[in-house]
Structure formats: C-alpha cells, structure tokens
Amino acid sequence: VATILAVGIATLDLIQEVDHYPAEDEECRALALRRRRGGNATNTLEVLARLGHSCRWAGNLGDDPDSALVSQELRALGIDLSAVCCHPGAQLPLSTIWLNRTTGSRTIVHYRDLPEYGHQEFACLNLSDLDWIHFEGRAPDQLGPMLERASSCLPGRISLEVEKPRPGIEALFGLADRLLFSRHYAQARGYQAPDSFLETAAPSGKTCYLAWGEAGAWCRTAAGDIHHHPAPQVKAVDTLGAGDTFNAGVIHGTLAGWDERRTLEFAVRLAAEKCTRVGFAGLEALAGG
C-alpha cells in the first residue's frame, strides 16, 4: 500500500446518454441522465483507492451543494481531503457530457469559475510521508513551483499528466519522473503515429506513456526502448474516465516495482475493463495485475 497525493480538479459531471452525436441545431432525446463526480485527478485517485492505496487530494472546492456532494463521496472512498482549499462563494466546475451509447465516445463542455490550486497552497503541505505525487498538467505558472518542490522532496516519484497543449507545459517535463501523454496532446502537436511522437517529441531520458484509445497504448523507457500493448476487444459502455484509469494503472504498476512493459500491459487492461462499466466500481479485482 502506497500513500499517493494527486493535485488537480474535481468537477460535477452532468451526463446525458444519446444514441448518436447530435448535429448543430438538432433536437434529440436523451436515453438516460445521471450526475456524478468527475475531474481527472479525483478519478485517478478513486481508481488508486480501489486498488488499495492510501490517497490524498489537493485541489479547490466551493461552498455550494455540489462541492459538499463531492467531499462526501471522496471521503466515502477513503480519500484524505486535508489538503483541499475551500473558496466561499465559488461553485464546483461543471462538465456537461454527451455519451454516445452506440460508440461509447463522449463529448464534453466544461465550465468553471473556481481558481486553480496554487503553488502557495502546495508549499504548505507536508510531503515527507508520501510515496508518490501525481499532477494534472494544468496552469503551468502554478505547476512549475509545485513540481520543483516535489522533485526535490520525492525525486523519482512524480508523474505528470499531459492531456492538453498549454503554453509553457513543455518546460516542466524535466521535473517529472513519469510523463503520461494523451492522444489529444500528441495530435495537437501534429503527430498521428504514437511511436513517432515518442521518438521525436517526448523528452529523452524520461519514461513516457501515451494512451491511444482503442489502439491501446505505447511506452518509451528512459533508455529509449518503445513498447506497444493493444487494447483488448471489449464492448464499450462508458469511456468517461478511461484515460484517468490508465494513469492510475501506470502509477500502480510503477509502485509495485513492475517493469515498463508489464506496467503498460496492466494499465491498458485496467482502462479497457473500466470501459465495460459505468464508473469505477469493481476495478479493485484487478489490483494484483
């Protein structure tokens, strides 16, 4: 069991299931509607908690009912919220999601008026008892000082999720031990082939993972070796949070002492299993690899 801190956001997800992606100005009926807690960092922590780890979240909440709901749910999962900051008068970010029941894909519109978690708040945290810190790649101006402090306190035990292109994010790659790239980021950089991205765009000397949806995922070791593991063929029910689950799988495998190839295989299998269900319940059955 490892003690893991994740820095990032929580959201309220308003999910409407549809049988097709609606065209502009089209009116269609939703097949189902549900509300749930979302956010990359808290999703990853939920999976890690289900895999048996002791988890903490550093992020911001408002004082609205949705923030209270998120707090209640995370505490029920055993996630420590002592590093969370509350902002009076602010509301929890909202993600409105269309989930295509036919394909399992999702489209997200995100709204937020809550500030990002800042490096001044992070500077007050005790990091001495942590085994790993995971960062969402958000707000590079705030993230830089956080990564600098974390890398000095826990060298070799830091992961950085790089989901979207953000100005200045590349300058921070050298401060993380594991870089977790998304297909969206690689394609935004002009790459359509995962191995080409890892060979030419990912920083040398770092262990880098790149998830690519139904094609599986790739890894490049610090020595430069590239591995690929295909995704199992599954009936996708809900892909929401699959990338966050993959990231949790990488962290879990790394902490277990597995090599990159085994870690990659486990993370791909874990993410595929998540796609077969709504939410993350039941993933704990895969904890042993």
Secondary structure as the mmCIF struct_conf table of DSSP 4:
data_model
#
loop_
_struct_conf.conf_type_id
_struct_conf.id
_struct_conf.beg_label_comp_id
_struct_conf.beg_label_asym_id
_struct_conf.beg_label_seq_id
_struct_conf.end_label_comp_id
_struct_conf.end_label_asym_id
_struct_conf.end_label_seq_id
STRN STRN1 THR A 3 VAL A 7
BEND BEND1 GLY A 8 GLY A 8
STRN STRN2 THR A 11 VAL A 18
BEND BEND2 ASP A 19 HIS A 20
HELX_LH_PP_P HELX_LH_PP_P1 TYR A 21 ALA A 23
TURN_TY1_P TURN_TY1_P1 GLU A 24 ASP A 25
BEND BEND3 LEU A 31 LEU A 31
STRN STRN3 ALA A 32 GLY A 38
HELX_RH_AL_P HELX_RH_AL_P1 ASN A 40 ARG A 50
TURN_TY1_P TURN_TY1_P2 LEU A 51 GLY A 52
STRN STRN4 SER A 54 ALA A 58
STRN STRN5 ASN A 60 GLY A 62
BEND BEND4 ASP A 63 ASP A 64
HELX_RH_AL_P HELX_RH_AL_P2 PRO A 65 ALA A 76
TURN_TY1_P TURN_TY1_P3 LEU A 77 GLY A 78
STRN STRN6 ASP A 80 ASP A 80
TURN_TY1_P TURN_TY1_P4 SER A 82 ALA A 83
STRN STRN7 CYS A 85 HIS A 87
TURN_TY1_P TURN_TY1_P5 PRO A 88 GLY A 89
STRN STRN8 LEU A 94 ASN A 100
TURN_TY1_P TURN_TY1_P6 ARG A 101 THR A 103
STRN STRN9 ARG A 106 TYR A 111
BEND BEND5 LEU A 114 LEU A 114
HELX_LH_PP_P HELX_LH_PP_P2 PRO A 115 GLY A 118
HELX_RH_AL_P HELX_RH_AL_P3 HIS A 119 PHE A 122
TURN_TY1_P TURN_TY1_P7 ALA A 123 CYS A 124
BEND BEND6 LEU A 125 LEU A 125
TURN_TY1_P TURN_TY1_P8 SER A 128 ASP A 129
BEND BEND7 ASP A 131 ASP A 131
STRN STRN10 TRP A 132 GLU A 136
HELX_RH_AL_P HELX_RH_AL_P4 PRO A 140 CYS A 153
BEND BEND8 LEU A 154 LEU A 154
TURN_TY1_P TURN_TY1_P9 PRO A 155 GLY A 156
STRN STRN11 ILE A 158 VAL A 162
BEND BEND9 LYS A 164 LYS A 164
TURN_TY1_P TURN_TY1_P10 PRO A 167 GLY A 168
HELX_RH_3T_P HELX_RH_3T_P1 ILE A 169 LEU A 175
BEND BEND10 ASP A 177 ASP A 177
STRN STRN12 ARG A 178 PHE A 181
HELX_RH_AL_P HELX_RH_AL_P5 ARG A 183 ALA A 188
TURN_TY1_P TURN_TY1_P11 ARG A 189 GLY A 190
BEND BEND11 ALA A 193 ALA A 193
HELX_RH_AL_P HELX_RH_AL_P6 PRO A 194 THR A 200
TURN_TY1_P TURN_TY1_P12 ALA A 201 ALA A 201
BEND BEND12 ALA A 202 ALA A 202
HELX_LH_PP_P HELX_LH_PP_P3 PRO A 203 PRO A 203
TURN_TY1_P TURN_TY1_P13 SER A 204 GLY A 205
BEND BEND13 LYS A 206 LYS A 206
STRN STRN13 THR A 207 ALA A 211
HELX_RH_3T_P HELX_RH_3T_P2 GLY A 213 ALA A 215
STRN STRN14 ALA A 217 ARG A 220
TURN_TY1_P TURN_TY1_P14 ALA A 222 ALA A 223
BEND BEND14 GLY A 224 GLY A 224
STRN STRN15 ILE A 226 HIS A 229
HELX_LH_PP_P HELX_LH_PP_P4 PRO A 230 PRO A 232
BEND BEND15 VAL A 237 VAL A 237
TURN_TY1_P TURN_TY1_P15 LEU A 240 GLY A 241
HELX_RH_AL_P HELX_RH_AL_P7 ALA A 242 LEU A 255
TURN_TY1_P TURN_TY1_P16 ALA A 256 GLY A 257
HELX_RH_AL_P HELX_RH_AL_P8 GLU A 260 CYS A 275
TURN_TY1_P TURN_TY1_P17 THR A 276 THR A 276
BEND BEND16 ARG A 277 PHE A 280
TURN_TY1_P TURN_TY1_P18 ALA A 281 GLY A 282
HELX_RH_3T_P HELX_RH_3T_P3 LEU A 283 LEU A 286
TURN_TY1_P TURN_TY1_P19 ALA A 287 GLY A 288
#
